[in-house]
């Protein structure tokens, strides 16, 4: 945990330069992270392979919430990402920045084992409920993993939306909206929880 906290902390200047060079970044609701204690689950839509690094800026320079542990896969829809995965580049990046891998087809219970252990150690997890990168400026249907994990562990969920806007010269507008933490009680209906997560992210996404 100490290594991951340091590695993520040190990415701040790189993330700052990258996201301010290529995007006109605006973060709304950052204060909501001040009102939540570890452990918590962040749910967020997924527009790019690099948007995980954006959280270093969303949380702020001196955040107490590092490290974040990102749930991800090693097989992708893009050939070049699979090539980088096959030659070890992506697994190496994952190991440095605290990403843990889930395997499609392994089963939800088995895939959530690592997440449960992280939460049990007061770790904070980022989950992309769409389960893939979505580039069409829409929110794709959510999978049930985040809902099941929140229900089973009774862990607060912080919703975050990422919305790309118009491009001006080389910089594209990027609006981040952070919502208030959602409490999911043990025994909640999974489908209803998935639907509530989706509605929350969609509402944030459409907020100016």
C-alpha positions as CSV (number, residue, x, y, z in Angstrom):
1,X,0.0,0.0,0.0
2,X,2.8,2.4,0.8
3,X,4.4,1.9,-2.6
4,X,1.1,2.4,-4.4
5,X,0.4,5.5,-2.4
6,X,3.8,7.0,-3.4
7,X,3.5,6.0,-7.0
8,X,0.1,7.5,-7.3
9,X,1.1,10.7,-5.4
10,X,4.0,11.2,-7.8
11,X,1.8,11.1,-10.9
12,X,0.2,14.5,-10.0
13,X,2.6,16.7,-12.1
14,X,2.4,14.4,-15.1
15,X,-1.4,14.2,-14.9
16,X,-1.6,18.0,-14.4
17,X,0.4,18.7,-17.5
18,X,-1.3,16.1,-19.6
19,X,-4.9,16.9,-18.8
20,X,-4.4,20.7,-18.9
21,X,-2.4,20.5,-22.2
22,X,-5.0,18.4,-24.1
23,X,-8.2,19.3,-22.2
24,X,-10.0,22.3,-20.8
25,X,-10.6,20.6,-17.4
26,X,-13.4,21.5,-15.0
27,X,-14.1,19.6,-11.8
28,X,-17.4,20.2,-10.0
29,X,-18.2,18.7,-6.6
30,X,-14.7,17.8,-5.5
31,X,-15.7,18.7,-1.9
32,X,-17.8,15.5,-1.8
33,X,-14.6,13.5,-1.3
34,X,-14.0,15.5,1.9
35,X,-17.3,14.1,3.3
36,X,-16.5,10.4,2.9
37,X,-14.1,8.2,4.8
38,X,-12.3,5.1,3.6
39,X,-13.2,2.6,2.4
40,X,-15.5,3.7,-0.4
41,X,-16.2,2.7,-4.0
42,X,-16.1,5.2,-6.9
43,X,-18.3,4.4,-9.9
44,X,-17.5,6.3,-13.1
45,X,-18.2,6.2,-16.8
46,X,-15.2,5.3,-19.0
47,X,-14.1,7.3,-22.1
48,X,-10.4,6.5,-22.4
49,X,-7.6,4.2,-21.2
50,X,-6.0,7.3,-19.5
51,X,-9.0,8.5,-17.6
52,X,-7.8,6.6,-14.5
53,X,-5.0,9.0,-14.2
54,X,-7.5,11.9,-14.1
55,X,-8.5,10.8,-10.5
56,X,-5.1,12.1,-9.3
57,X,-6.4,15.6,-10.2
58,X,-10.0,15.0,-9.2
59,X,-9.0,14.1,-5.6
60,X,-6.6,17.0,-5.3
61,X,-2.9,17.3,-4.6
62,X,-2.9,16.6,-0.8
63,X,-5.8,14.0,-0.8
64,X,-5.8,11.5,2.1
65,X,-7.6,8.9,-0.1
66,X,-4.6,7.4,-1.9
67,X,-4.0,4.8,-3.1
68,X,-7.1,4.1,-5.3
69,X,-7.4,0.6,-6.5
70,X,-8.8,0.3,-10.1
71,X,-10.7,-2.7,-11.3
72,X,-9.8,-3.5,-14.9
73,X,-9.3,-6.2,-17.6
74,X,-6.3,-7.2,-19.6
75,X,-8.2,-7.9,-22.9
76,X,-9.6,-5.1,-24.9
77,X,-11.6,-4.2,-28.0
78,X,-8.7,-2.4,-29.5
79,X,-5.9,-4.3,-31.2
80,X,-3.1,-1.9,-30.1
81,X,-4.2,-2.2,-26.4
82,X,-4.1,-6.0,-26.7
83,X,-0.7,-5.8,-28.2
84,X,0.6,-3.7,-25.3
85,X,-1.0,-6.1,-22.9
86,X,0.5,-9.2,-24.6
87,X,4.1,-7.7,-24.5
88,X,3.7,-6.8,-20.8
89,X,3.4,-3.1,-20.9
90,X,-0.1,-2.9,-19.5
91,X,0.4,-5.5,-16.8
92,X,3.5,-3.5,-15.8
93,X,1.5,-0.2,-15.6
94,X,-1.2,-2.0,-13.6
95,X,1.3,-3.3,-11.1
96,X,2.8,0.2,-10.5
97,X,-0.5,2.0,-10.1
98,X,-2.6,-0.4,-8.1
99,X,-4.9,-2.0,-10.8
100,X,-6.3,-5.4,-10.1
101,X,-7.6,-7.6,-12.9
102,X,-11.0,-9.3,-13.4
103,X,-11.4,-12.0,-16.0
104,X,-14.6,-12.1,-18.1
105,X,-16.3,-15.5,-17.7
106,X,-14.7,-16.3,-14.4
107,X,-17.9,-15.5,-12.5
108,X,-18.9,-12.5,-10.5
109,X,-18.3,-14.0,-7.0
110,X,-14.7,-15.0,-8.0
111,X,-13.9,-11.7,-9.7
112,X,-15.0,-9.7,-6.6
113,X,-12.7,-11.6,-4.2
114,X,-9.8,-9.2,-4.6
115,X,-12.2,-6.2,-4.2
116,X,-13.6,-7.6,-1.0
117,X,-10.1,-8.0,0.4
118,X,-9.2,-4.4,-0.5
119,X,-12.3,-3.0,1.1
120,X,-11.6,-5.2,4.2
121,X,-8.2,-3.4,4.5
122,X,-9.9,0.0,4.2
123,X,-8.9,0.4,0.6
124,X,-10.8,2.6,-1.9
125,X,-11.8,1.1,-5.2
126,X,-12.7,2.6,-8.6
127,X,-15.1,0.6,-10.8
128,X,-16.2,1.4,-14.4
129,X,-19.7,-0.2,-14.4
130,X,-20.0,0.0,-18.1
131,X,-17.2,-2.6,-18.2
132,X,-15.6,-1.1,-21.3
133,X,-14.4,2.2,-22.8
134,X,-17.3,4.0,-24.4
135,X,-16.4,6.7,-26.9
136,X,-19.8,7.8,-28.3
137,X,-20.7,10.4,-25.6
138,X,-23.3,8.1,-24.1
139,X,-23.5,6.1,-20.9
140,X,-23.6,2.4,-21.7
141,X,-25.7,0.0,-19.7
142,X,-24.1,-0.9,-16.3
143,X,-22.9,-4.3,-15.2
144,X,-23.8,-5.5,-11.7
145,X,-20.4,-5.9,-10.1
146,X,-20.3,-2.5,-8.4
147,X,-23.8,-2.9,-7.0
148,X,-23.1,-6.4,-5.7
149,X,-19.9,-5.3,-4.1
150,X,-21.5,-2.3,-2.4
151,X,-24.4,-4.4,-1.1
152,X,-22.2,-7.2,0.2
153,X,-19.7,-4.9,1.9
154,X,-22.1,-2.1,2.9
155,X,-19.6,0.4,1.5
156,X,-20.4,4.0,0.5
157,X,-20.4,4.7,-3.3
158,X,-19.2,8.0,-4.7
159,X,-20.6,8.6,-8.3
160,X,-18.4,10.5,-10.8
161,X,-19.2,11.4,-14.4
162,X,-16.7,12.3,-17.1
163,X,-18.1,14.3,-20.1
164,X,-16.2,15.3,-23.2
165,X,-17.3,18.5,-24.9
166,X,-16.3,20.7,-27.8
167,X,-12.7,20.9,-29.1
168,X,-11.1,24.3,-29.3
169,X,-7.8,24.1,-31.1
170,X,-6.0,21.0,-29.6
171,X,-7.8,21.1,-26.3
172,X,-11.2,19.4,-25.7
173,X,-13.6,20.3,-22.9
174,X,-13.7,17.8,-20.1
175,X,-16.2,18.2,-17.4
176,X,-16.0,16.1,-14.2
177,X,-19.0,16.0,-11.9
178,X,-18.6,14.4,-8.5
179,X,-21.8,13.4,-6.6
180,X,-22.6,12.9,-3.0
181,X,-21.8,9.5,-1.5
182,X,-24.6,6.9,-1.8
183,X,-25.3,4.4,1.0
184,X,-26.4,1.0,-0.1
185,X,-27.8,-1.2,2.7
186,X,-27.1,-4.9,2.9
187,X,-29.9,-6.9,1.3
188,X,-30.8,-4.2,-1.3
189,X,-32.1,-5.5,-4.6
190,X,-29.3,-5.8,-7.1
191,X,-31.2,-4.8,-10.2
192,X,-32.7,-1.8,-8.5
193,X,-29.3,-0.7,-7.2
194,X,-27.7,-1.0,-10.7
195,X,-30.6,1.1,-12.0
196,X,-30.1,3.7,-9.3
197,X,-26.3,3.9,-10.0
198,X,-27.0,4.4,-13.7
199,X,-29.6,7.1,-13.1
200,X,-27.2,8.9,-10.8
201,X,-24.3,8.9,-13.2
202,X,-26.6,9.9,-16.1
203,X,-27.9,12.9,-14.0
204,X,-24.3,14.0,-13.2
205,X,-23.3,13.5,-16.8
206,X,-26.1,15.9,-18.0
207,X,-25.4,18.5,-15.4
208,X,-23.7,21.7,-16.6
